[in-house]
Amino acid sequence: MKNKRLVICCAGDQSLHPNWSGENREFDLMVIYFGDTADKWRDSADYYVQAKGVKWHLIHDVMQTHQDLISRYETFWCPDDDVDTDTNNVNGIFRCFEAYSLALAQPALTPRSYISHRILRQKRFALLRYTNFIEVMAPIMTKEVFYRLSESFKLNRTAWGLDYLWASIVENEGLGKIAILDRYAVTHTRPVNVSGGYYKAMNLDPWSDMAYLMDKYNLSSKQRVYRSVFRMLGRDFVVRNTARPGS
């Protein structure tokens, strides 16, 4: 253990995590490999687990089987394996998250990304935006939030709807601030194929999963930006949002 920051990446054979796990990283890396090649990514990580399953189920299981290890860390980032960035940017994600005392956040998505929620598109010149929504694709969170939200990791297999639930829990329980980190955007490199691909192969219906959670927990789908922070000449300038939800 070299740091108090841990990245947990559930990785397949085409995982992009080697692009951002260089030697100058200010975080430790755990790879949970769900493919079939023994020791595929062992040399690329500080900690290596090989197991079958879906992302948030695997992370939940690792929290149970490696309790002592996980408990040593204070901040967790859990990106999908198709998120592309570099080591310096990941270091920046952690630094920004901690500097602004955030509870739950995610990097914005570059214009080159496949984007499901327009609120996540990188806002030019912004440092970060305080919001009520982050996606399950690449969340960063404090230890307190990580453990609290872990109770929901196995509510369904697709993870659809968990993003709305997580934001609701953090806001309603007063766990802290939620933000999108525009200065440290990453690129989501693969489209979401709802009608085929992984979902079809696994016989999963993400829309049903989300509808169930939205109804069960009485969740709102309105995505809002409350304030945007711009940093210029060493000072922060805060702009309150007056645009429509989701902008």
N, C-alpha and C positions, 0 to 999 in steps of 0.2 A: 504493500500500500504506500503510494507516494503522495497522494492528494486526498482532499476531502470531497472531491467531485468524481462522480462515476457516470460513465456513459454505458448504457445497456442496449446493445443492438442485436435483435433477432435477425440472423443472417442466412440467406440462401446461397446458392452457388455463384450468383452474379452480384453479390453484395458490393456496394460502393464504399464500405467503411475503410478500406485501405487508403482511399484518397485523403482521408482526414485524420488518420491515426498515426501521424508522424512522430518523430522523436522529440520535438519541442512541445508536445502537448502538455497542458496543465491540468490533466484529468487522467483518471484510470479508465480502462476499457474492459468491459465484459462482453464477449460474443457468445450468444446462444445460437448454435448452428442447427438448423432443422433439416439439412440435406442428408445425403446418403454416403458421402465420402468421409471416411474416418479421418479425424484431425485436420479437416479441410482448412480451417482458419486458426488453428491452435497457436501458431507462431505470430499471429497478428494482434494478439490480445494479452492483457494481464491475467484475465480469467477466462476460461473456456468451458462451455457446457454444450453437450450434444444431446438434443432431445427433439421429439416430434410434437407438433401442436401449433396453435395460432399465437400470435404475438403476445397479447396481454395475458393469456392463460400461461404461457411459458414464463413470463416475468413474474406472475403471481407464484408459480411453483418454485422458481429460483429464490424468491423472498422467503419461502418456507424452508427450503433445503439448505440455504446458505445464510441463515439468520444472522450469525455472528459477523460474517463478512459484510453484508448489506448494512448492518447497524453502525458500521464505522464511518459511513459517508453522510454528508450533510446536504448535498445537492445532486439531483439525478436528471439526466437527459436521456430520453428513450426514442431515438429516431428510427423510422423505417429504413430498411437496407437499400432503398432506391433514392435516398436523399443524398445529393452531391454537394460537397463543399470542400474546404481545406482546413488544416489544423488550426491555423491562426484565427479563422472565423469561429471555429468551435470554442477556442479559448475566449474569444470576444463574447460569445453567447453567455458563457458562465460569468464572465466579469460583469457584463451589463446586468444580468439577472440579479447578481448579488449586490452590485452598487446601488440599485434602485429598490432593494429590499422587496423583491417580488415573491409571490407565493406560487404562482402558476403562470407559465408563459410559453411562447414558441417563437422561433425565428420566422419572419415573413418569408414569402415565396417569391423568387425572382420572376420577372416577366417571361423567362424561358420555361417556366414550370408548367406542369399540368396542375390546374387549380380547380378544386371543387367548390370553394367558398371565396367569393371575391373580396371579402373583408381581409383575407390573408395575403392578398397581392401587395408586394412591397410598395410603400408610399415614399415617393421621392423626397429626399432631404430630411425625412423624419428620423429620429433616433428610436422612438418607440411610441406605441399607442396603447392607452389603457382601454380595456375592452371587457366584454362579458362572454367571450368565446375564444377558445383555441381548439385545434383539431387533435385527434389521437395520433396523427402521423409523426409528430416530432415534439412532444411536450417536454418542458423542463420544469422541475418542481422542487420545493424544499422537502426535507425528510418528513416533516410533519404532514404535509399534503400527500406525499408519496404513500405513506402508510395509511392515511385516511382514505384515499381514493382506491387503494388496493382492494378494499372490500367490494368494489364494483368490477374488478378486472374480469371476473368470470360470469358476469350477468348475461352475456351472450357471446357468440363465437366471432361475429363480424366486427364487433366494437362500435358499430353504428349506433349513434345516440349517446354514447358515453361522453362525448365532448360536451354536449348540453348538460348532462347530469353533473359532470365534474365542475363546470363553471357555477352551476346552481349551488352545489355543496360549498365551494370555496366562498362564494358571496354570502349565502344565507348563514353560514356558520362563522363568518367573520375571520376567515383564515388568512386573508391578506389580499394583495392586489394581483390582478391578471393583466397581462400585456402581450402585445405582438411586437417583436424586436425587428424593426425595419433596417437598422444599420447592419445587422448581421444575418441578412437573408440567405436562404439556401435554395437549391433547385430540386424540385420534385420531378424525377426523370421518367416516370411511367404513368400512363393514363389509368384511371380507375374503370375497369370493365365490369360493370354491374350485371350485365346480362350473360356474361360468359367467363372465360378464364378461370381464375381461382374460385370464385363464388359458385360457378356452375359445376366445376369439378368436385367441390366439397358439398354440393347440394344445399347451399346457403341462400337465404333471402335477406339481404341487408335492409331493404325497405321495411320488411315486417319486424325485424329486430329493432329498428329505430322507432317505429310506430308504437311498439309495445312499451318501450322505455319512456317515450314522451307521454304516453297515457298513464302509465303506472305512477310516474313521479310528477305528473302535472307540469311538464316542462314547456317553456316557451322557445320557439325557434327564431325569435327576433335577435339578430346579431347587432350589437351596438358598439361604437367607439365613443368613449366618454371624453377623453382628452388626448391630444397628440403632443409629444415632447420633441422640440427641435433644439439641438445643441449648436450654438454658434459663438465663436470667440471665447470659448471656455465657459459659457453660461447657458443655462437651460431656459428655453422659452416655451411656455405651456399654452396651447390653443385649445379651447373647449370646442367640442364638435357640435356643429349645427346642421350637418347634412342628414340625409335620410338614413335609417338603419341599414347596416351592411355596407355603407360606403366608406 
